[in-house]
Amino acid sequence: MPFPTTIHSAVSPDAIRRASRLFSGDSRDCLHEIFQNARRADATRIAVDLTEREGCSLLHVRDDGCGIDDPAALLTLGHSGWGDDIARSEDPAGMGMFSLAGRTIEIQSFSPSAGTAWKVQIPADAWDSGAPLALGQGTIRWGTLISIEMPDDWKHGLHAAVADAARHFPLPVTLNGALLLREDFLKDARLVENACGCRIGVYDQDTDWQDGHRVNFHGHRVKCALPTVREETDGGGRWTVRIDIVDAPQIHLLLPARKEVIDNAALKALRDAAERILYKAIAARPDHRLPFSAWQRARELGVTLPQARSGLSIWRPQTADDCHGRSRRMIAPEGAMLIVPSLEPDIAQALALARGKPPIQDVQLVEAEDMLQGYAWYDDIPVIKDISFRIDRESTLHRYDDDMFLPADFACGLVDRITLDLTVGETGRADALRSVHFIEIPALVCRNGGWDIEEAIILATRDGGITPDRLGHMIYATLFCSSDDRDCDSWDTQSRSFGRDARQHAVQILLGEDAATLEAINMSAWDNLSWLIPLDRKIVIYAERGAITVDFLPN
């Protein structure tokens, strides 16, 4: 077979036989498409009514627009039939009516050129067949009326679907005669400005931002990735934008469902404009806590912002179970501060023992906030660059840090000395001078790469003065991490059990085996016996292996 000399694009007639698969057939999608056609026809209102006829539920949508001159345009896939103004401003694709494909419908429309109305009935199976459909004489005297036999899955939630379609639609909509609520898509915006043929609204508390439907195309909300800026605040502030399309012919929706915006040059320009307006809204506030990268981006867009408000959160040592939340509170910028980077729990809990000791006794330890790096006030604050430990036991020196573990056979217990080696940069800048400080601490819980209390190496100095309660808390904070497996106990039960194990280990290390045994007996008695003793009585217990005697003491 010889090849043709030229080829060209075309739409196969077979495409019409797949028309019912172009759209989901969801009631919301169909309503949006019908409403859009009514708006383009210069309608001033839309009436939606629900009726029953011969056991069939019908949905009627009536508008007072200009009507349809060419009935054939309705069922010509890809041919919209709209005039030049609509074609320029909205780029209609001629596919919207096919959102009803697979439904039995009747359409009536008044033809301005003919001065009369026509109607056509489209059976459910006619959409894919391409079979000819007879036109009849319509009875309406203006606009367009579409009547749809509703499937069962439309009936549940249809009122909500109509209300949703009307919510941000530019024309009034009634349902069974009742006017539906409409509201501005940019309601409650901090700032609204016009750009690129759109209204752009800026929000600092938009509860709906996560659903992604941040563009309103004449009442049809669609997904689109738009600028978002997060502030470094206790509440995790987030600045977002919404866009209300007015006249933006180069902003196109992805066909056929039109639920997403096509990423093109026009959308990029719109995003830049939206981002600029977002930063203008922030600039109108007394201060901000934007990341430094966002501050730089604002400058690139021509918006001048002051540096972020100074002040950092008081440092709280990391724990193994930090997933249960870390409270943060701001401190005043006055006074000496030292930035603490993110640390492993064993390193952080040991550093907590050094607070109040020279040379950091008069320094407020504060949380690192890396997103603020670049601001002059932040970069001027001294920062911890490294932490390691030296452990003296019987004249032998051992080292421990994030990368250097203790020998696996290193026993828990008492040691002669534990020294924390603290390397501090005079500022946060890369070329800042560094100094090393040596601080003796009374205890160290070494995870040694694991998380289990039996694998950890727990150390305390002989004359450090740490109490069993304090060491037990340190063990707990360093090692306890709850499990959320289905067959595990609740967090409270796991926490209580681990806390008791931690205290028993602490007692054994600091006070010896006998004290640890008595501690375990005391805990067991408290759990299992204390609630049995009458409020006004005391008991005495004599116990040995295999025998326990209990008696009341005389009052």
VOGU-3710 file (C-alpha; in Angstrom, 3 decimals, decimal comma):
1> mpfpttihsa> 0,000/0,000/0,000  1,517/3,363/-0,999  1,927/6,010/1,704  -0,045/9,279/1,391  1,917/12,393/0,611  0,413/14,298/3,562  -1,491/13,550/6,752  -3,605/15,756/9,025  -5,277/15,610/12,429  -8,885/14,431/12,616
11> vspdairras> -11,463/13,085/15,057  -12,681/9,602/14,282  -16,456/9,059/14,173  -15,776/6,225/16,621  -15,159/8,870/19,302  -18,873/9,591/19,564  -19,487/5,980/20,579  -17,336/6,575/23,648  -18,996/9,845/24,643  -20,559/8,403/27,785
21> rlfsgdsrdc> -17,064/7,662/29,105  -15,792/11,229/28,854  -17,378/12,328/32,138  -18,022/10,699/35,493  -21,772/11,329/35,321  -21,696/12,807/38,816  -24,604/15,149/39,553  -22,257/17,964/40,588  -20,332/17,766/37,307  -23,532/17,850/35,275
31> lheifqnarr> -24,952/20,803/37,194  -21,735/22,779/36,806  -21,715/22,220/33,035  -25,387/23,175/32,637  -24,907/26,272/34,792  -21,870/27,354/32,755  -23,830/27,104/29,509  -26,641/29,193/31,002  -24,186/31,877/32,094  -22,591/31,997/28,651
41> adatriavdl> -26,072/32,442/27,178  -26,392/35,710/29,155  -28,940/34,265/31,565  -29,824/36,388/34,591  -31,163/33,549/36,751  -31,483/29,768/36,891  -34,368/27,742/38,305  -33,875/24,127/39,403  -36,948/22,027/40,162  -37,516/18,411/41,168
51> teregcsllh> -40,675/16,622/40,053  -42,116/13,125/39,818  -43,813/11,784/36,673  -45,123/8,255/36,259  -42,805/6,964/38,963  -39,781/8,703/37,465  -37,827/11,429/39,280  -37,022/14,386/37,056  -34,541/17,217/37,460  -35,413/20,397/35,538
61> vrddgcgidd> -32,918/23,209/34,957  -34,362/26,362/33,365  -32,545/29,553/32,435  -33,634/32,836/30,862  -30,693/33,115/28,495  -30,655/33,785/24,767  -31,577/30,226/23,818  -29,970/27,973/21,214  -30,325/28,669/17,519  -28,620/25,510/16,258
71> paalltlghs> -29,835/22,300/17,950  -27,163/20,277/16,146  -24,406/22,165/17,983  -25,530/20,558/21,243  -24,517/17,077/20,154  -21,514/17,933/18,018  -18,540/16,851/20,096  -15,874/19,575/20,071  -18,079/22,270/18,499  -19,278/24,797/21,056
81> gwgddiarse> -21,427/27,021/18,867  -20,685/30,068/21,026  -19,984/33,499/19,592  -16,596/35,136/19,190  -16,643/36,939/22,562  -17,256/33,744/24,538  -14,785/31,819/22,385  -12,118/34,450/23,107  -12,704/34,837/26,837  -13,347/31,232/27,881
91> dpagmgmfsl> -12,212/28,884/25,107  -15,293/26,610/25,402  -14,556/23,104/24,191  -17,980/22,006/22,988  -18,019/19,036/25,330  -20,084/20,196/28,307  -23,409/18,767/27,151  -21,765/15,354/27,000  -21,536/15,415/30,797  -25,140/14,154/30,515
101> agrtieiqsf> -24,175/11,267/28,239  -25,853/8,046/29,284  -28,856/9,892/30,774  -32,338/10,175/29,296  -33,028/13,874/28,859  -35,290/16,330/27,083  -34,051/19,722/25,918  -36,235/22,659/24,968  -34,770/25,952/23,819  -36,086/29,135/22,263
111> spsagtawkv> -34,402/29,999/18,957  -34,055/33,787/18,587  -33,551/33,598/14,823  -36,554/31,311/14,269  -38,744/33,110/16,780  -39,971/29,807/18,186  -38,848/26,981/20,439  -37,672/23,488/19,565  -37,310/20,367/21,662  -35,521/17,047/21,410
121> qipadawdsg> -35,637/13,888/23,489  -32,367/11,987/23,888  -32,687/8,410/25,189  -29,858/7,119/27,366  -28,539/4,814/24,619  -28,612/7,476/21,897  -25,524/9,320/23,110  -23,134/6,637/21,898  -25,045/5,429/18,853  -25,036/8,552/16,711
131> aplalgqgti> -28,612/7,718/15,685  -30,727/10,610/14,306  -32,996/12,313/16,825  -36,265/13,955/15,812  -36,805/17,628/16,605  -40,228/18,725/17,790  -42,006/21,959/18,570  -41,090/23,371/21,972  -43,513/25,079/24,325  -41,255/27,548/26,143
141> rwgtlisiem> -41,137/31,203/25,095  -37,624/32,068/26,280  -34,350/30,521/27,436  -33,539/26,830/27,711  -35,084/24,009/29,744  -33,254/20,730/30,353  -35,147/17,854/31,988  -33,170/14,829/33,192  -34,416/11,448/34,361  -32,485/11,105/37,578
151> pddwkhglha> -30,670/7,848/38,368  -30,998/6,513/41,893  -27,470/7,579/42,846  -28,378/11,221/42,140  -31,338/11,334/44,491  -29,323/11,094/47,672  -27,535/14,376/48,251  -28,975/16,183/45,227  -30,089/19,185/47,277  -26,533/19,534/48,566
161> avadaarhfp> -25,152/19,205/45,027  -27,392/22,006/43,732  -26,505/24,207/46,711  -22,814/23,541/46,103  -23,087/24,454/42,411  -24,899/27,683/43,314  -22,647/28,721/46,192  -20,069/30,686/44,177  -22,015/30,964/40,922  -22,410/34,536/39,618
171> lpvtlngall> -26,173/34,212/38,953  -29,034/33,656/41,417  -30,251/30,044/41,541  -33,517/28,772/42,993  -34,327/25,213/44,042  -38,036/24,415/44,007  -38,656/28,156/44,162  -36,366/28,880/47,128  -33,404/31,184/46,510  -30,133/29,414/47,324
181> lredflkdar> -27,299/30,969/49,307  -24,521/32,611/47,331  -21,280/34,005/48,700  -18,167/35,626/47,337  -15,456/33,031/46,661  -12,994/35,478/48,235  -15,039/35,990/51,385  -12,930/36,819/54,471  -9,781/37,484/52,419  -7,192/39,721/54,096
191> lvenacgcri> -6,538/41,465/50,792  -8,210/41,329/47,371  -6,579/42,715/44,229  -7,121/42,316/40,495  -4,447/40,873/38,216  -4,275/38,853/34,987  -8,032/39,083/34,503  -8,718/37,602/37,934  -9,589/38,629/41,468  -6,953/37,349/43,868
201> gvydqdtdwq> -7,644/36,973/47,584  -5,035/36,427/50,300  -5,730/34,431/53,472  -3,812/33,764/56,650  -6,404/31,310/57,968  -8,104/29,501/55,101  -9,542/26,315/56,556  -10,298/24,934/53,081  -6,817/25,355/51,610  -5,921/21,656/51,818
211> dghrvnfhgh> -8,697/20,475/49,503  -6,840/22,167/46,630  -9,944/23,727/44,997  -8,524/27,232/45,097  -9,621/28,549/41,695  -13,220/29,564/41,012  -14,112/29,396/37,324  -17,446/31,245/37,363  -18,830/29,031/40,119  -16,933/25,872/39,185
221> rvkcalptvr> -14,170/25,312/41,746  -11,124/23,518/40,398  -7,829/22,279/41,748  -4,681/24,259/41,171  -1,331/24,497/42,947  -0,990/28,117/44,063  1,532/30,005/46,215  1,590/29,083/49,890  3,894/30,573/52,514  4,294/29,217/56,032
231> eetdgggrwt> 5,204/31,418/58,979  7,384/30,227/61,856  4,804/30,750/64,593  3,404/28,699/67,462  0,206/28,071/65,535  1,999/27,193/62,315  0,561/30,149/60,385  0,051/29,646/56,663  -0,585/32,279/53,996  -2,552/31,101/50,961
241> vridivdapq> -4,387/32,573/47,996  -7,623/31,952/46,161  -8,315/33,047/42,599  -11,667/34,102/41,175  -11,574/34,006/37,360  -13,170/37,070/35,728  -11,776/37,406/32,192  -8,676/35,272/31,689  -8,875/33,682/28,217  -5,439/32,073/28,448
251> ihlllparke> -6,289/30,149/31,617  -7,519/26,787/30,338  -9,075/23,836/32,124  -7,991/20,270/31,468  -10,504/18,487/29,247  -12,859/16,789/29,298  -13,795/16,960/32,983  -12,364/20,481/33,502  -11,395/19,827/37,114  -7,807/21,078/36,906
261> vidnaalkal> -6,056/24,098/35,438  -3,587/23,444/32,621  -0,049/24,453/33,555  0,956/26,987/30,895  2,649/30,384/30,621  -0,545/32,210/31,580  -0,880/30,179/34,772  2,760/30,870/35,650  2,166/34,605/35,239  -0,969/34,323/37,365
271> rdaaerilyk> 0,920/32,455/40,083  3,622/35,138/40,141  0,981/37,855/40,418  -0,788/35,955/43,199  2,479/35,474/45,069  3,269/39,188/44,779  -0,149/40,108/46,179  0,320/37,554/48,972  3,536/39,254/50,059  1,861/42,672/49,808
281> aiaarpdhrl> -0,722/41,448/52,315  2,057/40,325/54,649  3,841/43,670/54,222  0,730/45,416/55,519  1,044/43,601/58,861  3,100/45,062/61,751  5,619/42,196/61,592  6,074/38,646/60,344  7,930/35,374/60,925  8,544/34,307/57,345
291> pfsawqrare> 11,401/31,965/56,451  14,392/33,816/55,049  13,850/32,195/51,635  10,333/33,680/51,530  11,708/37,097/52,515  14,148/36,868/49,602  11,385/35,793/47,227  9,321/38,826/48,226  12,243/41,075/47,289  12,544/39,340/43,909
301> lgvtlpqars> 8,874/40,142/43,306  9,369/43,789/44,233  7,839/43,657/47,719  9,983/45,070/50,524  9,531/43,380/53,889  11,297/44,044/57,186  13,341/41,240/58,682  11,375/38,602/60,535  10,412/39,411/64,103  13,223/38,346/66,433
311> glsiwrpqta> 12,818/35,950/69,336  13,150/32,190/69,578  11,492/29,371/71,480  12,988/28,215/74,748  14,807/24,940/74,151  13,162/21,806/75,422  15,285/18,646/75,359  14,233/16,148/72,725  12,711/12,925/74,003  12,333/9,541/72,357
321> ddchgrsrrm> 8,544/9,993/72,362  8,486/13,505/70,913  5,624/12,463/68,622  3,328/13,297/71,550  3,988/16,980/70,989  6,499/19,612/71,962  5,168/22,745/73,569  6,760/25,914/72,242  6,760/29,366/73,759  8,409/32,515/72,597
331> iapegamliv> 10,944/34,422/74,634  11,881/38,077/74,505  14,845/38,846/72,254  16,752/40,517/75,104  19,518/38,606/76,869  22,212/36,136/75,892  21,023/33,149/73,874  22,592/29,959/72,556  20,952/28,089/69,680  20,636/24,337/70,155
341> pslepdiaqa> 20,369/22,285/66,951  18,236/19,167/66,692  19,800/16,478/68,868  19,271/12,807/69,527  17,401/12,236/72,808  20,416/10,868/74,709  22,569/13,857/73,725  19,759/16,331/74,466  18,941/14,884/77,892  22,613/15,020/78,877
351> lalargkppi> 22,874/18,644/77,720  19,876/19,443/79,927  21,994/18,450/82,947  24,563/21,082/81,945  22,113/23,979/82,109  22,966/26,327/84,927  26,642/25,330/84,936  29,538/27,487/83,734  30,014/28,726/81,077  26,344/28,567/80,035
361> qdvqlveaed> 24,769/29,345/83,401  23,601/32,788/82,256  22,690/31,812/78,702  19,181/30,966/77,527  19,189/27,821/75,393  16,805/28,280/72,453  15,445/26,096/69,666  17,130/26,225/66,281  14,822/27,427/63,516  16,756/26,725/60,347
371> mlqgyawydd> 14,274/28,560/58,143  15,351/31,808/59,806  18,990/31,385/58,777  19,980/34,392/56,697  18,384/37,065/58,862  21,161/39,128/60,464  19,721/38,946/63,986  19,456/35,148/63,800  22,895/34,601/62,297  24,471/36,743/65,055
381> ipvikdisfr> 23,357/34,342/67,813  25,958/31,802/69,032  25,124/28,224/68,100  26,147/24,796/69,363  28,233/23,109/66,681  29,100/19,810/68,348  28,561/17,810/71,543  30,561/14,793/72,675  31,302/13,073/75,982  34,343/11,756/77,826
391> idrestlhry> 33,751/9,014/80,384  36,402/8,196/82,999  36,130/4,791/84,617  38,998/3,335/86,615  41,583/5,572/84,917  40,397/4,577/81,420  38,949/7,229/79,097  36,047/6,402/76,779  34,337/8,667/74,248  30,706/8,813/73,197
401> dddmflpadf> 28,808/10,906/70,630  26,417/10,461/67,717  29,039/8,639/65,673  31,127/6,929/68,365  29,459/4,278/70,531  30,678/2,683/73,724  31,862/-0,940/73,574  28,960/-3,390/73,677  30,319/-4,945/76,893  30,586/-1,595/78,670
411> acglvdritl> 28,577/-2,169/81,860  25,919/0,114/83,280  26,771/1,602/86,637  28,915/4,185/88,358  31,877/5,962/86,773  34,432/8,438/88,060  33,614/11,367/85,780  31,453/12,337/82,787  32,534/15,417/80,855  30,429/17,085/78,176
421> dltvgetgra> 32,591/18,709/75,493  30,596/21,603/74,045  31,761/23,248/70,810  30,172/26,667/70,248  30,323/28,947/67,218  30,460/32,636/68,139  27,744/33,201/65,515  25,752/31,027/63,173  27,865/31,988/60,177  30,052/29,357/58,537
431> dalrsvhfie> 33,288/31,302/59,124  32,594/32,076/62,793  35,257/31,349/65,391  34,651/28,312/67,581  35,395/27,604/71,211  35,233/24,372/73,229  33,883/24,241/76,781  34,086/21,350/79,248  31,169/20,760/81,612  30,948/17,925/84,126
441> ipalvcrngg> 27,535/16,251/84,330  26,281/13,621/86,806  24,763/11,073/84,404  24,551/9,874/80,818  22,134/7,445/79,172  23,809/6,084/76,040  21,429/4,596/73,483  24,426/3,152/71,657  22,387/3,009/68,455  19,391/1,241/70,014
451> wdieeaiila> 16,195/2,112/71,847  15,695/-0,749/74,311  16,312/-0,153/78,006  18,173/-3,451/78,249  20,545/-2,442/75,440  21,225/1,070/76,722  24,267/1,879/78,818  23,199/3,916/81,841  25,941/5,731/83,715  26,138/7,988/86,763
461> trdggitpdr> 29,080/9,536/88,585  29,865/8,378/92,098  29,612/11,806/93,662  27,425/13,619/91,120  24,441/14,013/93,417  21,793/12,900/90,927  18,712/11,336/92,550  16,948/8,119/91,508  13,927/10,180/90,461  16,003/12,454/88,223
471> lghmiyatlf> 17,969/9,586/86,690  14,780/7,574/86,186  13,206/10,508/84,364  16,319/10,825/82,210  16,176/7,128/81,287  12,487/7,444/80,459  12,934/10,573/78,328  15,867/9,075/76,443  14,438/5,646/75,680  10,653/5,462/75,987
481> cssddrdcds> 8,852/5,453/72,662  5,333/4,066/72,638  4,206/1,500/70,108  0,933/1,974/68,261  0,631/-1,645/67,146  -2,937/-2,878/67,402  -2,142/-5,529/70,017  -0,196/-3,159/72,290  -1,416/-1,557/75,497  -2,550/2,051/75,570
491> wdtqsrsfgr> 0,011/4,846/75,665  -0,748/5,474/79,351  -0,174/1,827/80,264  3,047/1,613/78,249  4,287/4,881/79,729  3,560/3,857/83,321  5,231/0,466/82,904  8,344/1,922/81,286  8,563/4,676/83,893  8,684/2,099/86,677
501> darqhavqil> 11,328/0,058/84,890  13,362/3,228/84,415  13,165/4,142/88,104  14,125/0,615/89,149  17,208/0,759/86,910  18,080/4,146/88,396  17,739/2,858/91,965  19,879/-0,184/91,190  22,669/1,940/89,702  22,668/4,579/92,437
511> lgedaatlea> 21,682/2,593/95,542  22,464/-1,024/94,732  20,705/-4,336/94,144  18,949/-4,528/97,517  17,429/-1,085/97,133  16,243/-1,986/93,627  14,604/-5,163/94,938  12,797/-3,235/97,673  11,732/-0,656/95,082  10,199/-3,392/92,920
521> inmsawdnls> 8,379/-4,903/95,913  7,120/-1,487/96,965  5,754/-0,774/93,470  4,035/-4,158/93,317  2,504/-3,680/96,757  1,292/-0,234/95,823  -0,406/-1,585/92,697  -1,949/-4,709/94,175  -2,375/-4,203/97,930  -2,796/-0,559/98,843
531> wlipldrkiv> -6,360/-0,304/97,621  -7,387/-3,314/99,781  -6,298/-1,745/103,088  -9,118/-0,027/105,034  -8,677/3,716/105,370  -8,351/3,612/109,182  -6,115/0,528/109,467  -2,461/-0,407/109,002  -1,009/-3,802/108,139  2,334/-5,473/108,605
541> iyaergaitv> 3,726/-7,953/106,093  6,280/-10,678/106,804  7,496/-12,245/103,597  10,087/-14,670/102,353  10,401/-16,818/99,286  7,341/-19,072/99,247  5,591/-17,597/102,297  3,835/-14,322/103,117  2,122/-13,414/106,388  -0,119/-10,373/106,698
551> dflpn> -1,634/-8,969/109,884  -3,300/-5,805/111,101  -1,430/-3,554/113,474  -3,391/-2,654/116,591  -5,081/0,747/116,439
//
